[in-house]
Amino acid sequence: MNAQIASLHERMAQGGDWRAFRDEIAALLEQATTEAEYVALLEAHKNLAAVAKYAFDPESYEKLSPVVSAEYRYFLIKEATEGHLINPVHLERITRREVEAGRLSPDDDFRQHAVAGAQVLGDTAELNAHRCRRGDWFCYGTISASIVSAAVLPRLDLSPWWLIPAGLVAGWFLNEHERKHPPKASMQR
């Protein structure tokens, strides 16, 4: 475990600047790579949120409370993110862990949305990543058709309308090829 994350609880127990600890937790979250590190940071954040009630006057605490709650949810989303996608199945598992640890209420809307998202959207790790997107084939086809129509067709006594069925056949062929030979999944957690 990262030494800074491991020592965070001890340093917080000694007291200090609330805002500095909050900023440190946010910065360390960007460095966290294991579940144990995320859990340690979430526990530290929860402890910091509990202390905020005594560290600030009631009016400031009222303003700060929704921000701290939103930040906690962001931390959960950050942990569930793979690449640039939030994995709904991982988010559901993470929120279940948080409910079991007592850091999140079982009837919290965020937890309910995580459960529903996992059921409806499934695991993003199962998405197939393409080296070449379908949209790229359209681009390549358009460029090729433009070159052929500008360079070749004026020299021939043919109508450019023949490119439409040829494009449809080529598109059908490429789609069938991709359907029969799907690319292997390249996104692993």
N, C-alpha and C positions, 0 to 999 in steps of 0.2 A: 504494500500500500504506500502511496505517496506520503513522505514524511510530514509534509505540511498538513495534510488531511488527518493523518494519525495523531498529530499533536494538537489539533484544533480544539477538541473538547477540554483538554488540560489548560490551554491558554485562555479559553473563554471562562473557565471556572475561576481564574485569577482576576477576572474583571478587565475592563477596558472600554474603549470607545465602541458603542453599539454600531454606529455607521461603518466603522473600519472593519469590524467583524462581518457585517453584512456584505461589504464589498469584497472581502477576502473569500467568503463562501461562494459568491457569484464567480469570482475569478478561478477558484479551484474547481468549480463545476466544469469549466471548459477543459480542464486537465484530467478530469476523472475518466477512467477507462473500465473499471470493474464495478460490479454490483456492490461490493463491500464499500468502495469509495463513495458511490452515490448514496448509499444508506447512511454512511457516516456524515455526509454533508447535509442530507435531509434531516437527520437527527439534530445536527448543530443548528440548522435553520429553524426547526421547531422550537428548540430551546431558546433561541434568540427571539422568536416571536412571543414566547411566554414571558420573557424578561421585558419586552417592549412595554407591556402594561404598566410596569413600575419605573421604566426609564423615561417615559414621556408623560406630559400632562394629559388629562383625559381628552381634551379637544384634539391634540396632536395624535394621540393614539387612535381616536376615531377615524381620522384621515389616513393614518398609516395601516390600519388593520386590513382594509381591502387590497392594498398594494402588496402586503406581505402574503396574503392568501393567493393573489394572482401570481406572485413570484414563485410560490411553492408549486403551483400547477405548472408553471413554465419549467421548473426543475424536473418535474415528472415527464413532461413532454420531451425535454432535452434528453433524458435517459432513454426514452422510447424511439428516438430518432436514429435512422439508419441512412447514412448518406445525407440526402436532403428530404427524405420521406419519414413521416411518423408511421411506425408499424403499429396498427391498431391492436394486434394480438399481444404485442409486447406491452403496450400501454395498459391493456386490461390486466395482464399479469402483474405489472408494477403497481397499479392501483389496488389490486387484491392484496399484494404484499403490504402496502401502506395501511390498508384497512386492518389487516391482521396485526400490524405493529401498533395500531392505535393512533396513527398520525392522520388518518383520513376517516371520516364517518362513512359507514356502509351506505347510508342513504344520500350521500353527497351527490349533487347533480353531475359533477365531473366524473365520479365513479360510474354512475348510471350511463353516461354518454360513452365512457370507455368500454363498458360491457356491450352496449348496443353497437358501437363501432366495430368491435371485434367480430360480432355475430354477422353484421351486414357486409363489412368491407373485407374481412379476412386478413391473411398474413401477406404483407407487401414483399416479404422475402421470396414469395413464390412468383413474383412478377418476372417476366423475361426481359432481359436487357438486350437490345439490338445494337449491333455495330453500325448498321445502316438503317435509318428509320424509313417507314413507308413514304413519308413526305419527301424524303430525298429522292426516291424513285420517280416521283412526279416531277421534281425539279430536273433530274437527269433527262427524263423523257421530253420535257418541254424544251430544254436546251437543244437536244438532238433534233427534235422536230423543227425548231427554228432554224438550225443550221441547214438541215435538209431542204426546208422550204425556201430559204434565202439563197442557197448556193446551188442546189441541184435542180429544183423544180423549174426555174426559169429557162433552163437549158433543155428540158424535156417537154414533150407535148402531152403532159399528164395533168389532171386536175389535182389540186391539193386536198380534195375531199377524201382521197384514198387513205390519208393519214389517220382519219377518225377510226375506221374499223381496224386498221393496223395497231393503233394505240390501245383500242379496247382488247384486242387479242393479246397483246403484250402485257397489259395490266392483268388480265385474267390469268395468264401463265405465271406471272410473278406472284400473285396472290395464292394460287394453287401450290406453287413451290413452297412458299412460306408456311402454308397451312399443313402440308405434308411433312415438312422438315422444320419444325419449330426450333428456334435457337435455344441453346442450353442456358439455364439460369446462371447468371454471373454475380448476382448479389447475394453474398453470404454474410451472416452476422458473426 
